Amino acid sequence: MLAVSLILSIPFKSHAQDGSNISDQEFYDNLQPYGTWISDPDYGNVWVPDVEDGFRPYATRGHWVVTDYGNTWVSDYPWGWATFHYGRWRFDDYYGWEWIPGHHWAPAWVSWRHGGGYYGWAPLTPGISISIEIGGGSQIPDNYWVCAPQAYINRPNIGNYYVPPTRSVTIIHNTTIINNTYVYNNQTYISGPRPQEIRQVTHQNVKVYNITNINNTTTVNNIHNNTINIYRPVVQAAPNAHPVRVVDATAYKQQNPNQAIGGKSTGGAPVFHHTNAAKLAMVAKSTTPDSKVVRINPVNNRANNTQPATGPGQPVIAKQLQIQSNAPAQQKQQAAQQAQQQKAAQQASQQQKVTQQVAQQTQQRQQRAVQQAGQQQKAGQQATNQTQQRQQQAAQQAAQQQKAAQQAAQQTQQRQQQAAQQATQQATQQAQRQQQAAQQAAQQRQQQAAQQATQQAQRQQQATQQAAQQRQQQAAQQATQQAQRQQQAAQQAAQQRQQQAAQQATQQAQRQQQATQQATQQAAQQRQQQAAQQAAQQAQRQQQAAQQAAQQRQQQAAQKAAQQQAAQKAAQQRQQPAKQKPVPKDQPQQNQ
């Protein structure tokens, strides 16, 4: 990204201004009564305002309005026309907020951010160009930022809604940069949030004001209907322009190391001390300044040192140049000399007026100091006289008392002793009463202190208990959550184990069933085999029995057949005549 640096020392001119023409000298002269010009070793002549404690640029005594150029800062300070629309601000740890003069007008030299329901803005420091800031490449310190709720951005009392600086640092880290710009006459302005966005966050119509250019600072920031009066002249660089009085920053700091105007709070927020700023202004405006610290510059004809601004001119100046180009050269020269003389006279008069004002202010302060010293001296004398009178009266009273005491002693020693005893008793009683009263008061104070301490301890105990309860609740919640997570994990593990056990049981049952089936099958097979064996054996026995029976029947049949054959043979023998042989006596006869 091409970044064009806005170097403050380079003379240039604003394009959207009112037609009046001033130089740097007007900054120096107009701001002199309201603060102190100091010579900074890095930035040259810078201005420190003499304002109230806690001052912050673009935050104290002012508010935002929307114009054609974007969000425009409207300041209540009589010098705000210059310091919030030209130049830059920076914070110095010793001198606090310093304004560095510039030549270019803008509605406000700030950077914008938004997010989380807040708007934030911060002064652009010297050396930051618009293009770098729009690109988000700048490094604005965190403690420069001012934050407010978006709903109140256009409130005239927006200062009542600023976020504490310690919170602004946290908020700004959760925001994004606003890159909205407005271009007019080839000049780019940082415009901040657009009216449409403001309308959405505020739920109200956003009034866009028209800027009316004026040529004086008396009616600055006067708002009427839809118009706001702004003094925004073209500023031309004047090389020899300088403040009437300038404080050497290094020398003053060395002489007053403990009188810092700036500082930082515990949270790191910038702090501005009015008392020390007023002291710096008194040193600068002193009638007898220290030449080692304060430099007094001579008042000269500064108009001759004014350089015309480069770039496009204004309509009024262009018209004057056109008139002068048509007039004779002598008239041009005379007119120019008269204009220069008038301007020089005006500036000299203004400078003289400023010097007179400074001198008058110094004289008034001296007169007041002398009056205060005289009043203090008179009061001291009166106090001395009164003291002497009281001492004389006391001495007289003491003498009278001594005389009366002597008379009383002479009259009777007993009465004196009695009186002394009574006085002693009364004094003792009074002392006792005083002691009792003191004891009672001390007891009351102790009781009150004890009550306060008890209350404080109770509050602390309550706070501790609340914190402990919160911690216990949080711990209980965490423990409950942990227990729930553990219970869930245990349930999941138990479910997994149950599932695994069920699977294992199912597998075991299946194995048992398979074993049972196998055993049953084996038993059935064994029984079938045994039955088959038994049947085979029975069949064998039956077959054997049948065979035996068959054999017996065969034997019987054979026997019968043999018998039949024998019978047949015997029959045949009987039928055939034959000589029978004698039968021996020892041989039995066969039955027929």
C-alpha positions as CSV (number, residue, x, y, z in Angstrom):
1,M,0.0,0.0,0.0
2,L,1.3,3.4,-1.0
3,A,1.4,5.6,2.1
4,V,1.9,9.3,1.8
5,S,3.4,10.6,5.1
6,L,1.9,13.8,6.5
7,I,5.0,15.5,7.8
8,L,3.9,18.4,9.9
9,S,6.8,20.7,8.9
10,I,5.9,20.7,5.2
11,P,3.8,23.7,4.3
12,F,0.5,22.9,2.6
13,K,-3.0,24.1,2.6
14,S,-6.5,22.7,3.3
15,H,-8.9,22.7,0.4
16,A,-12.2,23.0,2.3
17,Q,-11.8,26.1,4.3
18,D,-13.5,29.4,4.8
19,G,-11.6,31.9,2.6
20,S,-9.6,33.6,5.4
21,N,-5.9,33.4,5.4
22,I,-3.6,33.1,8.4
23,S,-0.1,32.0,9.2
24,D,1.5,29.9,12.0
25,Q,1.9,33.1,14.0
26,E,-1.8,33.2,14.7
27,F,-1.5,29.8,16.4
28,Y,1.3,31.1,18.6
29,D,-0.5,34.3,19.5
30,N,-4.1,33.0,20.0
31,L,-3.0,30.0,22.2
32,Q,-0.5,31.9,24.3
33,P,-3.1,33.1,27.0
34,Y,-4.5,29.5,27.4
35,G,-1.3,27.6,27.9
36,T,2.4,27.5,27.5
37,W,4.6,27.0,24.5
38,I,7.6,24.9,25.1
39,S,10.6,24.0,22.9
40,D,10.6,20.2,22.5
41,P,13.9,18.7,21.3
42,D,12.1,16.3,18.9
43,Y,9.0,18.3,17.7
44,G,10.0,22.0,18.1
45,N,7.5,24.4,19.5
46,V,4.6,22.5,21.1
47,W,1.8,23.8,23.2
48,V,0.7,22.5,26.7
49,P,-2.8,23.7,27.7
50,D,-3.5,25.1,31.1
51,V,-6.6,23.1,31.8
52,E,-8.4,21.1,34.5
53,D,-7.1,17.8,36.0
54,G,-7.8,14.7,33.9
55,F,-7.8,16.6,30.5
56,R,-7.8,14.3,27.5
57,P,-8.0,15.5,23.8
58,Y,-11.2,14.6,22.0
59,A,-12.8,13.7,25.3
60,T,-12.9,16.6,27.7
61,R,-15.5,19.3,27.3
62,G,-16.7,18.4,23.8
63,H,-18.9,16.0,21.8
64,W,-19.3,14.5,18.3
65,V,-21.7,15.7,15.6
66,V,-22.1,14.3,12.1
67,T,-21.3,16.7,9.2
68,D,-20.7,16.2,5.5
69,Y,-17.1,15.4,6.3
70,G,-18.0,12.7,8.8
71,N,-17.9,12.7,12.6
72,T,-16.7,16.2,13.7
73,W,-15.5,17.1,17.1
74,V,-17.2,20.1,18.7
75,S,-15.1,21.6,21.5
76,D,-16.2,23.9,24.3
77,Y,-12.7,25.4,24.7
78,P,-12.2,28.8,23.0
79,W,-9.0,27.4,21.5
80,G,-10.5,24.2,20.2
81,W,-10.9,25.5,16.7
82,A,-7.1,25.1,16.3
83,T,-6.0,22.2,18.4
84,F,-8.7,19.7,17.5
85,H,-8.8,20.4,13.7
86,Y,-5.2,21.2,12.9
87,G,-2.0,19.4,13.9
88,R,-1.6,16.3,16.2
89,W,-1.5,15.4,19.9
90,R,1.0,13.3,21.8
91,F,1.4,12.4,25.5
92,D,4.7,13.2,27.2
93,D,5.4,11.5,30.6
94,Y,6.5,14.8,32.1
95,Y,4.6,17.6,30.2
96,G,1.4,15.6,29.6
97,W,-0.6,16.2,26.5
98,E,1.2,18.3,23.9
99,W,-0.2,19.8,20.7
100,I,2.0,20.0,17.7
101,P,0.8,22.6,15.2
102,G,-0.2,21.6,11.7
103,H,-1.5,23.4,8.5
104,H,-4.2,21.0,7.4
105,W,-7.9,21.2,8.6
106,A,-9.9,18.0,9.4
107,P,-13.1,17.2,11.2
108,A,-10.9,15.5,13.8
109,W,-7.4,14.0,13.7
110,V,-8.4,10.6,15.2
111,S,-8.5,6.9,14.5
112,W,-11.8,5.0,14.9
113,R,-12.6,1.4,16.0
114,H,-15.8,-0.4,16.9
115,G,-16.9,-3.8,18.4
116,G,-18.8,-5.3,21.3
117,G,-21.3,-2.5,21.4
118,Y,-18.6,0.3,21.8
119,Y,-17.0,3.0,19.7
120,G,-13.4,3.9,20.4
121,W,-11.3,6.8,19.1
122,A,-7.8,8.0,19.8
123,P,-5.7,11.0,18.7
124,L,-3.4,10.4,15.7
125,T,0.2,11.0,16.8
126,P,2.8,12.9,14.7
127,G,4.1,11.0,11.7
128,I,1.0,8.7,11.2
129,S,-0.5,9.2,7.7
130,I,-4.1,8.7,6.8
131,S,-3.3,5.9,4.4
132,I,-1.3,4.0,7.0
133,E,-4.1,4.4,9.6
134,I,-6.8,3.3,7.2
135,G,-4.7,0.2,6.4
136,G,-4.5,-0.6,10.1
137,G,-0.7,-0.3,10.2
138,S,-0.4,2.4,12.9
139,Q,0.6,1.6,16.5
140,I,-1.4,4.0,18.7
141,P,-0.7,3.4,22.4
142,D,-3.5,1.6,24.2
143,N,-3.9,4.3,26.8
144,Y,-4.7,6.9,24.1
145,W,-8.1,5.3,23.4
146,V,-11.5,6.7,24.6
147,C,-14.4,4.3,24.6
148,A,-18.2,4.9,24.9
149,P,-21.3,2.8,24.2
150,Q,-22.4,3.1,20.6
151,A,-25.9,4.3,21.6
152,Y,-24.5,7.5,23.1
153,I,-22.1,8.5,20.4
154,N,-24.0,11.7,19.4
155,R,-25.0,12.7,22.9
156,P,-23.9,16.3,23.9
157,N,-23.1,14.8,27.3
158,I,-21.2,11.8,26.0
159,G,-18.6,12.5,28.7
160,N,-20.9,11.0,31.2
161,Y,-20.8,7.6,29.4
162,Y,-17.0,7.2,28.9
163,V,-15.7,3.8,29.9
164,P,-13.0,3.9,32.6
165,P,-9.5,3.9,31.0
166,T,-8.6,0.5,32.5
167,R,-11.6,-1.1,30.8
168,S,-10.9,0.8,27.5
169,V,-7.7,-1.2,27.1
170,T,-9.6,-4.5,27.3
171,I,-12.4,-3.3,25.0
172,I,-10.1,-1.9,22.3
173,H,-8.4,-5.2,21.9
174,N,-11.8,-6.7,20.9
175,T,-12.6,-4.2,18.2
176,T,-11.8,-3.6,14.5
177,I,-10.7,-0.5,12.7
178,I,-13.3,1.7,10.9
179,N,-11.9,2.5,7.4
180,N,-14.6,4.9,6.3
181,T,-13.3,8.0,4.6
182,Y,-14.7,11.1,2.9
183,V,-13.0,12.6,-0.2
184,Y,-13.5,16.3,-1.1
185,N,-11.4,18.3,-3.6
186,N,-9.0,15.3,-3.8
187,Q,-8.5,15.4,0.0
188,T,-9.2,12.3,2.1
189,Y,-10.7,12.7,5.6
190,I,-11.2,9.9,8.2
191,S,-15.0,10.1,8.7
192,G,-15.6,7.5,11.4
193,P,-18.9,5.5,11.7
194,R,-21.4,6.3,8.9
195,P,-24.8,7.8,9.7
196,Q,-26.5,4.5,8.6
197,E,-24.5,2.6,11.2
198,I,-25.2,5.2,14.0
199,R,-28.9,5.1,13.1
200,Q,-28.9,1.3,13.5
201,V,-27.1,1.3,16.9
202,T,-29.0,4.3,18.4
203,H,-32.4,3.5,16.9
204,Q,-32.8,7.3,16.3
205,N,-32.6,9.6,13.3
206,V,-29.1,11.0,12.8
207,K,-28.9,14.7,12.0
208,V,-26.2,15.6,9.5
209,Y,-25.1,19.3,10.0
210,N,-24.0,21.7,7.3
211,I,-20.7,23.6,8.0
212,T,-20.9,27.4,7.8
213,N,-17.4,29.0,7.5
214,I,-16.8,32.1,9.7
215,N,-13.8,34.4,9.8
216,N,-13.5,34.8,13.6
217,T,-13.3,32.7,16.8
218,T,-16.0,34.5,18.8
219,T,-18.9,32.3,17.5
220,V,-17.0,29.1,17.1
221,N,-19.0,25.8,17.2
222,N,-22.3,27.7,17.5
223,I,-25.0,25.2,16.4
224,H,-28.3,26.5,15.0
225,N,-30.8,24.2,13.5
226,N,-28.9,22.1,10.9
227,T,-25.9,24.4,10.7
228,I,-22.7,24.6,12.7
229,N,-20.3,27.6,12.6
230,I,-16.6,26.6,12.2
231,Y,-13.6,28.8,11.9
232,R,-11.2,26.9,9.6
233,P,-8.9,29.3,7.7
234,V,-6.1,28.3,5.3
235,V,-2.9,28.2,7.3
236,Q,0.3,29.2,5.5
237,A,3.8,28.4,6.8
238,A,5.8,31.3,8.1
239,P,9.5,30.3,8.6
240,N,10.1,33.1,11.1
241,A,6.9,32.7,13.1
242,H,7.5,31.9,16.7
243,P,5.8,32.3,20.1
244,V,6.6,35.5,22.2
245,R,7.7,33.3,25.1
246,V,9.0,29.7,24.9
247,V,10.0,27.5,27.8
248,D,13.0,25.2,27.3
249,A,11.6,21.8,28.0
250,T,14.8,20.2,29.1
251,A,15.9,23.1,31.4
252,Y,12.5,23.4,33.1
253,K,12.4,19.7,33.7
254,Q,15.8,19.7,35.2
255,Q,14.9,22.6,37.6
256,N,11.5,21.0,38.5
257,P,11.9,17.3,38.4
258,N,9.0,16.7,40.8
259,Q,6.5,19.1,39.1
260,A,5.5,16.9,36.3
261,I,2.3,17.9,34.5
262,G,1.8,14.4,33.0
263,G,1.9,11.0,34.5
264,K,0.1,7.6,34.5
265,S,-2.4,6.1,36.9
266,T,-2.1,2.7,38.4
267,G,-3.8,1.2,35.4
268,G,-1.5,3.0,32.9
269,A,-4.1,5.7,31.9
270,P,-2.7,9.2,31.1
271,V,-2.9,11.7,34.0
272,F,-2.9,15.5,33.7
273,H,-2.1,17.8,36.7
274,H,-3.6,21.2,36.5
275,T,-1.6,22.7,39.4
276,N,1.7,21.9,37.8
277,A,0.4,23.2,34.4
278,A,-0.6,26.5,36.1
279,K,2.9,26.7,37.6
280,L,4.5,26.2,34.2
281,A,2.3,29.0,32.8
282,M,3.3,31.3,35.6
283,V,7.0,30.7,35.0
284,A,6.5,31.4,31.3
285,K,4.6,34.7,31.9
286,S,6.7,35.9,34.8
287,T,7.8,39.6,34.5
288,T,11.3,38.6,35.5
289,P,11.8,35.2,33.8
290,D,14.8,33.0,34.1
291,S,16.7,33.4,30.9
292,K,18.0,29.8,31.2
293,V,14.4,28.5,31.1
294,V,12.3,31.1,29.3
295,R,13.3,32.5,25.9
296,I,11.6,35.8,24.9
297,N,11.4,36.3,21.1
298,P,11.3,39.8,19.6
299,V,8.1,41.0,18.0
300,N,8.9,41.8,14.3
301,N,7.1,42.3,11.0
302,R,6.0,38.6,10.6
303,A,3.8,39.3,7.6
304,N,6.8,39.6,5.3
305,N,8.0,36.1,6.3
306,T,4.7,34.4,5.3
307,Q,5.0,32.0,2.5
308,P,2.0,31.3,0.3
309,A,0.6,27.8,0.5
310,T,1.2,25.5,-2.4
311,G,-1.7,23.8,-4.2
312,P,-5.0,25.2,-5.4
313,G,-5.9,28.6,-4.0
314,Q,-9.1,29.9,-2.5
315,P,-11.8,31.7,-4.5
316,V,-11.2,35.0,-2.6
317,I,-7.4,34.9,-3.2
318,A,-7.9,33.8,-6.9
319,K,-10.3,36.8,-7.4
320,Q,-7.8,39.2,-5.8
321,L,-5.0,37.9,-8.0
322,Q,-7.2,38.3,-11.1
323,I,-8.0,41.9,-10.2
324,Q,-4.3,42.6,-9.5
325,S,-3.2,41.1,-12.8
326,N,-5.5,43.6,-14.6
327,A,-4.2,46.6,-12.7
328,P,-1.0,48.5,-13.3
329,A,2.1,47.2,-11.6
330,Q,2.4,50.3,-9.4
331,Q,-1.1,49.9,-8.1
332,K,-0.4,46.2,-7.4
333,Q,2.7,47.1,-5.5
334,Q,1.0,49.8,-3.5
335,A,-1.9,47.5,-2.7
336,A,0.4,44.8,-1.7
337,Q,2.4,47.1,0.5
338,Q,-0.8,48.5,2.1
339,A,-2.1,45.0,2.7
340,Q,1.2,43.9,4.2
341,Q,1.3,47.1,6.4
342,Q,-2.2,46.6,7.5
343,K,-1.6,43.0,8.3
344,A,1.6,43.7,10.1
345,A,-0.1,46.4,12.1
346,Q,-2.9,44.0,13.0
347,Q,-0.4,41.4,14.0
348,A,1.7,43.9,15.9
349,S,-1.5,45.1,17.6
350,Q,-2.5,41.6,18.5
351,Q,1.0,40.8,19.7
352,Q,1.0,44.0,21.8
353,K,-2.4,43.1,23.2
354,V,-1.2,39.6,24.1
355,T,1.8,41.1,25.8
356,Q,-0.3,43.6,27.6
357,Q,-2.7,40.8,28.7
358,V,0.3,38.8,30.0
359,A,1.7,41.8,31.8
360,Q,-1.8,42.6,33.3
361,Q,-2.3,39.1,34.4
362,T,1.2,39.0,36.0
363,Q,0.5,42.4,37.7
364,Q,-2.8,41.2,39.0
365,R,-1.2,38.0,40.4
366,Q,1.5,40.1,42.0
367,Q,-1.0,42.5,43.4
368,R,-3.1,39.7,44.8
369,A,0.1,38.2,46.3
370,V,1.0,41.5,47.9
371,Q,-2.6,42.0,49.2
372,Q,-2.5,38.5,50.6
373,A,0.9,39.1,52.2
374,G,-0.4,42.4,53.7
375,Q,-3.5,40.7,55.0
376,Q,-1.5,37.9,56.5
377,Q,0.9,40.4,58.1
378,K,-2.0,42.4,59.5
379,A,-3.7,39.3,60.8
380,G,-0.4,38.3,62.5
381,Q,-0.1,41.7,64.2
382,Q,-3.7,41.5,65.4
383,A,-3.1,38.0,66.7
384,T,0.1,39.3,68.5
385,N,-1.9,42.2,70.1
386,Q,-4.7,39.9,71.1
387,T,-2.1,37.5,72.7
388,Q,-0.5,40.3,74.6
389,Q,-3.8,41.6,75.9
390,R,-4.8,38.1,77.0
391,Q,-1.5,37.6,78.7
392,Q,-1.9,41.0,80.6
393,Q,-5.4,40.0,81.6
394,A,-4.2,36.7,82.8
395,A,-1.4,38.3,84.8
396,Q,-3.9,40.7,86.4
397,Q,-6.2,37.9,87.2
398,A,-3.3,35.9,88.7
399,A,-2.3,38.8,90.8
400,Q,-5.8,39.3,92.1
401,Q,-6.1,35.6,92.8
402,Q,-2.8,35.6,94.6
403,K,-3.9,38.6,96.7
404,A,-7.2,36.9,97.5
405,A,-5.4,33.7,98.4
406,Q,-3.1,35.5,100.7
407,Q,-6.0,37.2,102.4
408,A,-7.8,33.9,102.7
409,A,-4.6,32.3,104.1
410,Q,-4.2,35.1,106.6
411,Q,-7.9,34.8,107.6
412,T,-7.9,31.2,108.4
413,Q,-5.6,28.4,107.6
414,Q,-8.3,25.8,108.3
415,R,-10.7,27.3,105.7
416,Q,-7.8,27.2,103.3
417,Q,-7.1,23.6,104.1
418,Q,-10.8,22.8,103.8
419,A,-11.0,24.6,100.6
420,A,-7.8,22.9,99.4
421,Q,-9.3,19.6,100.4
422,Q,-12.6,20.4,98.8
423,A,-10.8,21.7,95.7
424,T,-8.7,18.5,95.8
425,Q,-11.8,16.4,96.1
426,Q,-13.5,18.3,93.4
427,A,-10.5,18.1,91.2
428,T,-10.2,14.5,92.0
429,Q,-13.9,14.0,91.3
430,Q,-13.6,16.1,88.1
431,A,-10.6,14.1,87.1
432,Q,-12.5,10.9,87.8
433,R,-15.5,12.2,85.9
434,Q,-13.2,13.2,83.0
435,Q,-11.4,9.9,83.2
436,Q,-14.8,8.1,83.2
437,A,-16.0,10.2,80.4
438,A,-12.7,9.6,78.5
439,Q,-13.0,5.9,79.3
440,Q,-16.6,5.9,78.1
441,A,-15.7,7.8,75.0
442,A,-12.7,5.5,74.4
443,Q,-15.0,2.5,75.0
444,Q,-17.6,3.9,72.7
445,R,-14.9,4.6,70.1
446,Q,-13.5,1.1,70.7
447,Q,-17.0,-0.3,70.4
448,Q,-17.6,1.6,67.3
449,A,-14.3,0.6,65.9
450,A,-14.9,-3.0,67.0
451,Q,-18.4,-2.8,65.4
452,Q,-16.9,-1.3,62.3
453,A,-14.2,-3.9,62.3
454,T,-16.8,-6.6,63.0
455,Q,-18.9,-5.3,60.2
456,Q,-15.9,-5.1,57.9
457,A,-14.9,-8.6,59.0
458,Q,-18.4,-9.7,58.4
459,R,-18.5,-8.1,55.0
460,Q,-15.1,-9.6,54.3
461,Q,-16.3,-12.9,55.7
462,Q,-19.4,-12.7,53.6
463,A,-17.4,-11.9,50.6
464,T,-15.0,-14.7,51.4
465,Q,-18.0,-17.0,52.0
466,Q,-19.6,-15.9,48.8
467,A,-16.3,-16.4,47.0
468,A,-15.8,-19.8,48.8
469,Q,-19.4,-20.7,48.0
470,Q,-18.9,-19.7,44.4
471,R,-15.6,-21.7,44.4
472,Q,-17.4,-24.6,46.1
473,Q,-20.3,-24.4,43.7
474,Q,-17.9,-24.3,40.8
475,A,-15.9,-27.1,42.3
476,A,-19.1,-29.0,43.0
477,Q,-20.3,-28.4,39.5
478,Q,-16.9,-29.5,38.2
479,A,-16.9,-32.5,40.5
480,T,-20.5,-33.3,39.4
481,Q,-19.5,-32.9,35.8
482,Q,-16.4,-35.0,36.5
483,A,-18.6,-37.6,38.3
484,Q,-21.1,-37.5,35.5
485,R,-18.3,-38.0,33.0
486,Q,-16.8,-40.8,35.1
487,Q,-20.3,-42.3,35.5
488,Q,-20.8,-42.1,31.8
489,A,-17.4,-43.6,31.3
490,A,-18.2,-46.3,33.9
491,Q,-21.6,-46.9,32.3
492,Q,-20.0,-47.1,28.9
493,A,-17.3,-49.4,30.2
494,A,-19.9,-51.6,32.0
495,Q,-22.0,-51.7,28.9
496,Q,-18.9,-52.7,26.9
497,R,-18.1,-55.3,29.6
498,Q,-21.7,-56.5,29.6
499,Q,-21.7,-56.6,25.9
500,Q,-18.4,-58.5,25.9
501,A,-19.7,-60.8,28.7
502,A,-22.9,-61.3,26.8
503,Q,-20.9,-62.0,23.7
504,Q,-18.7,-64.4,25.6
505,A,-21.7,-66.1,27.3
506,T,-23.4,-66.3,23.9
507,Q,-20.2,-67.8,22.4
508,Q,-19.9,-70.2,25.5
509,A,-23.6,-71.2,25.1
510,Q,-23.0,-71.7,21.5
511,R,-20.0,-73.9,22.3
512,Q,-21.9,-75.7,25.0
513,Q,-24.8,-76.2,22.6
514,Q,-22.4,-77.4,20.0
515,A,-20.8,-79.7,22.6
516,T,-24.2,-80.9,23.7
517,Q,-25.3,-81.5,20.2
518,Q,-22.0,-83.3,19.5
519,A,-22.5,-85.4,22.7
520,T,-26.1,-86.1,21.8
521,Q,-25.1,-87.1,18.4
522,Q,-22.3,-89.2,19.7
523,A,-24.6,-90.9,22.3
524,A,-27.2,-91.4,19.6
525,Q,-24.6,-92.8,17.4
526,Q,-23.3,-95.0,20.2
527,R,-26.9,-96.1,21.0
528,Q,-27.6,-96.7,17.4
529,Q,-24.3,-98.7,17.1
530,Q,-25.1,-100.6,20.3
531,A,-28.7,-101.2,19.1
532,A,-27.3,-102.3,15.7
533,Q,-24.7,-104.5,17.4
534,Q,-27.4,-105.9,19.7
535,A,-29.7,-106.4,16.7
536,A,-26.9,-108.0,14.8
537,Q,-26.1,-110.2,17.8
538,Q,-29.8,-111.0,18.1
539,A,-29.9,-111.7,14.5
540,Q,-26.8,-113.8,14.8
541,R,-28.3,-115.7,17.7
542,Q,-31.6,-116.0,15.9
543,Q,-29.7,-117.2,12.8
544,Q,-27.6,-119.6,14.9
545,A,-30.8,-120.8,16.6
546,A,-32.5,-121.1,13.2
547,Q,-29.4,-122.9,11.9
548,Q,-29.4,-125.2,14.9
549,A,-33.1,-125.7,14.6
550,A,-32.6,-126.4,10.9
551,Q,-29.7,-128.7,11.7
552,Q,-31.9,-130.4,14.3
553,R,-34.7,-130.7,11.8
554,Q,-32.3,-131.9,9.2
555,Q,-30.8,-134.4,11.7
556,Q,-34.3,-135.4,12.7
557,A,-35.3,-135.6,9.0
558,A,-32.1,-137.5,8.3
559,Q,-32.9,-139.8,11.2
560,K,-36.4,-140.2,10.0
561,A,-35.1,-140.8,6.5
562,A,-32.6,-143.2,7.9
563,Q,-35.3,-144.9,9.8
564,Q,-37.6,-144.9,6.8
565,Q,-34.7,-146.4,4.7
566,A,-34.1,-148.9,7.4
567,A,-37.7,-149.7,7.5
568,Q,-37.9,-149.9,3.8
569,K,-34.9,-152.0,3.8
570,A,-36.3,-154.2,6.5
571,A,-39.5,-154.4,4.6
572,Q,-37.7,-155.4,1.5
573,Q,-35.9,-158.0,3.4
574,R,-39.0,-159.4,4.6
575,Q,-40.5,-159.5,1.3
576,Q,-37.6,-161.4,-0.2
577,P,-37.3,-165.0,0.7
578,A,-34.0,-165.5,1.9
579,K,-32.3,-167.6,4.2
580,Q,-32.1,-165.9,7.3
581,K,-29.0,-166.2,9.2
582,P,-29.3,-166.9,12.8
583,V,-29.0,-164.1,15.0
584,P,-26.5,-164.3,17.7
585,K,-27.9,-164.3,21.1
586,D,-25.8,-161.5,22.3
587,Q,-27.0,-159.1,19.5
588,P,-30.2,-157.2,20.2
589,Q,-32.9,-157.3,17.8
590,Q,-33.9,-154.2,16.0
591,N,-37.4,-153.0,16.5
592,Q,-39.4,-153.0,13.3
